[in-house]
Amino acid sequence: MERFQRATVTGARQIMASMGVRFPAELRPHMLRRRVDPHQVLSYAELYDWLAPGQLLSEPPRDWAQDWAAADPDRFTV
């Protein structure tokens, strides 16, 4: 298991180095890609809404309003 983990980290570091990135914190949504079907690859920036720091506390996205209003910090159920 340890060898697998080391190999995974080494592979990730090689990929990041090829992107010109030294640390995971330097990765940005437009740099990460996901194949969504056999013929289309989209960046994470295209796939997901990205929030500014503190945005959920001050102004959650409108399409999250119903879920955010129903959220309860004292229980975790669906």
Buried (B, 14 or more C-beta within 10 A) or exposed (E): EEEEEEEEEEEEBEEBEEEEBEEEEEEEEEBBEEEEEEEEEBBBBEEEEEEEEEEEEEEBEEEBEEEEEEEEEEEEEE
